[in-house]
Structure formats: structure tokens, C-alpha cells
Amino acid sequence: MSKELGVGIIGCGNISTTYFRLAPLFKGLKVVACADLNEKAAETRAEEYGVKAQSISDLLANEEVDVVVNLTIPAAHFAVSKAILEAGKHVYSEKPLVITLEEGKALQALAQEKGLSVGCAPDTFLGGAHQLARKHIDEGRVGRITSGTCHVMSPGMEMWHPNPGFFFLEGGGPILDLGPYYIANLINFLGPVKRVAALTSMASPTRLVTSEPLNGQVIPVETPTNIHALLEFVNGATITLSASWDVWSHRHSNMELYGTEGSIFVPDPNFFGGKVEASGRNKDIQPLEPWDHPFGIENQEHPQGPRANYRTAGLADMAMAIIEGRDARCSLERTLHGVDVMTSILKSGEEGRFIDLTTTCTQPAALGIEEARALLR
């Protein structure tokens, strides 16, 4: 098989610039075409990044395209990914893969029938900080993880996103939009989840947009915006996850994991880098000594300071997995389990009971320094 896969991108909105900008960092990827229902959006991105703008049907028929990145809105993910598979192309989707488990299983069956691969963001758990935390846990430095807390809470998306409406419809909300970062990282550290329970609510049935260009528009809320969940893992660990767009400020850490020999404090799973801290028995919390992981190097300015951003690492790993005939770290198996976790959390909030998961997965292989370097050009 070729050492490089041709990449097509469907969906040329806000997130697409990240994929266009970062894909050239990685081996195995060559973006050749893009498409969007809004032809002008596709033409703009094509001109910016030197690729071909096509209709969706023409892109799916393009023989230079081996894998298609699905960057449409969540409610359209299933239909678009299904069309990609039916066209004989591999799929890499922005999160969430789908908005129901049934849709995910349908994609899984179709991919197996066609002999094609499906991968999905987030890939931030491949970042230098999270892989350093994984190494610390795998080496037994904090003992066996027994419990932990996760918090991702803010006032919401309508204050900064140029088109925030879809975040508050079915397929949106903090658990399906931001939850994937936390759940993927927990699976990275702990493996599969056994069952979940949750309380869910929304602060208001509408939101006032204060970002441009829709400043002043009132948008409906059709999904919970405040979720407090409990996750029991197959290995026995119990983790609380609070995800909310109804919080103006707080002092909680993003992720803390507590073991039999110490604790570890993991930075924001929405990013690749950051400071990892840990403690042992009767020892103070101290930062772990940074390591030379390429996906932890700061490469992007951010309002809160420089960040490491290597999105498309998961796509690159999937491309190399296809070429090398191995398991991808952002695999359909793990993504589908993540969908099961998130939709079960929402179901628990509706029904007021524990929900047993019907899927499982393996822990992804760790991504060490040399393995990460091997993905880069």
C-alpha cells in the first residue's frame, strides 16, 4: 500500500482550519480536496490551503481520496459518514462520532462489510502531557487507581463561537461536545467503563448569543447543559464527571486520579500539553519532570497562554495503522464505547437509574516519544 493517503475534508466551518493547518505536520497524509454544502466556504478553504474545492458527490468519487474527514455538525455525522463508507472511503470523524449508539453500531457493521476503517476525534489523549501521565500510572507510581474527579465547566459556547446554535440541539450539550475529551482520556488511563449514573438539567430553555456575527440572537436549548455523572470502570475505579455550560467560574481541577499509593493531577484533556503533577504516600504534590514528547511542545497562541495543539495526530495514526495493518489508537471500537458512555449518561439523567453499558473496548496502546516522532514528517 502507498505510504501516503489522500485526504478529503467534508465540512469547511470553524474547526476545519485546524485540520488544514496541522495535517501537513504528519506523515501518511496529503489533503487533496474539500467540500461543503456552502460552496463558497469550500472555495475559501481551498484557496487558503491550496487544495481542490469539489461538491460532496464529486469528492466522494475522487480516486485520489482514500480517507474522508467528516467535520459536519454532530446531527449530520451519521449520514455523512455512512455516505463516505458507501463510497468506499475510510472515515475519520470529528467528535462525537454519532449521537446514538444505534447509529454507531450501524456504521460499525457497514465498515466491517466494506473492509474499511473508521476513526474519530478526540486525539488529545495522545498529547505529551497525557502520555506522561499514562506512563506514570502504568509504572505503578500512584498504585492502583481507585477513584477520581473530572470537571469541565464554563458559561457556554454562545459567548465566543460564531455559530453556536447547534451546540444546544440534540447531539450537542457539554457531555457530547466536551465529554469526549475526558472519556477518551479516562479510557486511555483506565480502560472500559462498566456502568454509569447521572443527574442532568438545563439552567434555561434559551440562550442569548453575545458573539459575532449573531450577537443578540436568542437560540433554543434542547439538551441538558448541566450534567453530574458517576462512572464505574471495569477495573473497579469510580470517577465523577461534571460537565456544564451553566457555570460562570469555579476552582476545580480538570482531572484528578487517586491511587492506592498517591494521586495524579492531569491537565485539560482538551489540549495536548500542560503540567502533570503527582504525589505519593505522605508526600507533597510536585510537578512531574517534563519529557521530550513531540506532542507536548507548545505551538499555538491561546488567550490563556501558549498551548500544544497537534490535532490530526489521531488521523495520522489511523493512516499509518491502515498502511501498517495495525490497530489505530482512535479506533471505532473505543469511539463506539465512548458514545455508549455519553449516551448512557444522558439516558440515566432522563430515567433516574444506573445504566449498564452494552459495549466494551481495549485500552489504546501508549504513544511514547519515538512512536510519536515516527508520525511526524
N, C-alpha and C positions, 0 to 999 in steps of 0.2 A: 504494500500500500504506500501511497505518496507520503512524504514526510511533512506535508502541509495540507491542511484542509481549507477549502474555500468557504468563507462565512458570508451569509446574507443576514441582514437585520430587518425585521418587520416591527415597525413602531419607532417613529423618529421624534419622540417627545423629549421631555426634560432629562430622563435617565440615559437616553441614547448617546449623548456626548461622552459620557464616561466610558462606554464600550468602544466608541470610535477612537477615543484618545488613548486608551490603555491597551487595547488589543495588540498594537504594534510592538509592545514590550516583550511579547511572548512568542516562543517557537510554536510551530504547528498551526498558526492561524494567519489567514490573509483575508481581510474584509474586502469583498468584491462588489457587493450590491446592497441597496437598501430600498425599502418600500414603506408606504404609509397610506391609509385611506385619504389623508390630506396630501395630495400630490406635491403641493408647494413645500410642505415640511420635508418630504423625502428629497426634493430637489435642493433644498437649502443644505441639508446634511451632506448630500452627495458632493455639492460644490465645495463645502468646507473641508471635506476629508478625502477628496479625490477618488470617489467610487461611483458606480453607475446607479442612477435612480431608475427604478422599474415599478410597474404595477405589481401587486401582490401575486397575481397569477403568473406573470412573466418571471418573477423572482423564483417562484416555486418550480418553474420549468427550466430554470437556468442550469445548464450542465456544469458550470464552474462552481456552483454552490453545493457543498457537501453537508453543511450543518447550518441551521437557521436559528438565530437568536430571536426569541419572542419577547418583545418589550411593549406589548399592548397592555391595556388596562386589565386588572385581575378578572373581571367578569368575562372578558374575551379570551382569556388564556387557553381554556379547554378547546374551543372551536378552532382557534388558530393553530395550536399545537397538533390537533388532530389532522388538520389540513396539511401541515408540514409532513407528518408521518405518512399520510396517504400519498404525498408526492415523492416518497422515497428518500426523504432527507432526515438526518439526525436533528434532534431538538435540544436547545439549551434555553430555558425559560427564566425570565425574571420571576422573583417570588411574589406571591405564592404560586406554586405550580398550577393549582386549580383551587376552586372554592368549595368543592365537596369531595369526599373520599370516593364516591361512586365515579366521578369524572376521572379521578386519578387512576382508579383500577381499570377504567376503560382505556386510558392512554397506555397503561402497562400492558394490557392484553394486545393492543394494536402494535405496540413497539416489538413485543415478542413475536407476533405473527410476521412482521416485516423484517425482523432481524436488525432493528435499528436501536440506537442509544438515545436515552432521554436524560438530561441533566438539568439542574436548577440551582439558582442562587438561593440563599446566600453562600458566598465562598469566603467570607471574612474570617471564619474559624481556621483558615489556612494561614492567617497572618502570623507574623513573628511573635507577637505577644501571646496569642492564644496557643501557639505551638510550644512556646516556652512553658506556659502553664501546664499543658498536656504532658510535657517531658517531666516536669516536677512531680505531677501526680503519678505518672506511670512508674517513676523511680521510687515511689513509696515515701516521698519526703514528708507528706502530711498524713500518712497512713491511709486507711480505707475511708473514702468519702461517705459520710452518713446523712448529711443534710446540707442545706444551703438556702440562700435567698437571691432573687433577681428582681431588679426594678428598672423599668423603662417608662418614665412618666414625664409629661410635658403639657403645655396648654393646647397643643394640637397643630394641625397642618395648615389651617386656613390663614395663618399669620405670615407664612413665607412661600408656600407653593403657588405657582402661577395658575394652576387649575386644580384646586383641592377637592372638588365635589365628589369624585369617585372614591376618595378615601373614606367617606361616610356612608357609602352604599353597601349592599351585600357584596362580600368579597373584600371589603375594606375593614376599617377599625384597627386599633393598635395591636390586637393579637394576630391578625393575618398580615399586617404590614410590617410591624417591628418584632413580633413574636418569633418569626423565622430565624432571626439572628441569634436569639437566646436559645431557642430549642436546638438549632443546629450545633451550637457550641456545647450545650449540655450533652447531646448525643456524642459529640467529639470526646468529651471528658468521661462520660458515664455509660454510654451505650443506650439501649432502647428503654422506653417508658412502658410501664405495666398498666397503670390506670390514672385517671385524673378526676379532680372535682373543682368547681369554681363558683364564685358569686359574680354576677355581671350586672351592669346598669349603664345608663346614659344620663349625663347631667342636664341635657336639654334636647328637645326634638329638632332644633335648628341650630345652625352656626352662622355667625356673621364673618364674612371674608374681609380681611383687612390688608391682604396682599394685592399687588397689581398683577394683571390688569382688571381684576374682578372686584376691586375694593368697594365695599358697601353692599354686595350681593348677599342675600340670605339663602343658605343651602340646607336641604333636609338631612336629618340623621336617621339612618335605617338600620344601624348595627350598634351593639354595645361599645361604649367609649371608655368604660372603666371595668377592668377585669382583675380579680384576685383569684389565682389558681393554685392548686396543690398538685404536684406531680410525684407519683411513686414510681421509681425506676425498677427494672427487673432485678438489679443488683441490690435492692433494698434501700437505696438512698431516697430521701424525701426532700423535695425542693419546692419553695414557694416562688411564684412568679406574679408580679404585679405589673400590669400594662395599662396605662391610662393616658387619655388626652384631655383629662379634666383637672389637671394639677398645675398650678402656677409655679410652685417651687417646692423643693424637698432636699433632704440631706442624706438620702440613701445611696449606697454604693450600687454600681451596675450589677455586679455578680460577686458573691462571696460563697465559698465552698468550705465546709467544715469536716475535717477528718479526725480519725482516732489519735493522730499524733500531731495535729496542728491545723492551721487554716490557710487558705489561699485566696487572694483578692485579685479578681480578673478585671481588666479594663473593659470599656464599652465594646460589646460584640458587634456593633455597627461599623467598627473600624478595625484595621489590621494591626495597628501598633498600640502603644501605650505602656504604662508602667505596671508590672506584675509585682505584687507584694505577697509575703507569706510569713508565717510564724510557726514555731514548734512548741513543744511542751514547755511551759514556764519561760517562754522567750518572747521578746517584743516583736512586733510586726516590722519587717525590714524589706526593702525592695530586693527582688532577685537581680543578680548581676546580669546586665543585658548580654545577649548573644548576637552573633553576626548573621542573623537571619535576614535574607534579602527582602522579605515581605514585611519587615518591621521598620524599614528605613523611611523617614518622612519624605514625602514627595509632592505634597499638596498643601496649599494655604487653606486655612479654615478660620471662621470667625473666633473660634476658641483656641487658636494656635495651630501650628503645622501638624499635619496628620499623615499617616501612611495609608495610601489607597492603591490597592492592587486588584480591584475588581476586574474580572475576566480571568483571574488565576484559575477559578473553577472551570471555566470554559477551556482554558489551555490544558488543564489536567485531563479534562474529558477528551479533548482532541488527541492528546498523547496516549490516553488509555485505549482509544479506538485504534490508533496506529500500532500500539504495542500489544493489544489484545489482553488488557488487564482491567481491573475494576476501577472506575472513576470514584474519586472521593465525594463529589457532589452527585451521587448516583440517584437513580429513580427510586431504588429501594429505600434509601434514607430520606429522600424528599417525601415519598408517599407516607412514610411513618410520621414525619413532621406534620403533614396535612392531617393525618389521623389524630395526632396530639392536639392540634389547634382547633379542629372542628369538634372534637370531643370536649374540649374546654368550653366552647360556646354552647354545645348541647347540654353539658352539665349545668351551665348557668340558666338555661331555659327550663330544665326538668328538675333541678334541685337534688341531684343524686350523683354518686360516683359513676363514672363511665369506664368500663374496661376496654382497652384498645384491641382492635382486631388485626392489627399489623405488627410487625417487628422488623428489626434490621440489625446489621452488624455495626460495630464501631468502625469509622473510617480509619484507614492507615494513617499514622502520623506523617507529617511532612517536615522532615529535617532540613538542615541548611543546604546540604548538597542536592537533595531532591528538589528543593525549591529553585536553586540555581539552575538546575537542569531544565526547568521550564522557561527560563528567560533566554532571550537572544544574546 
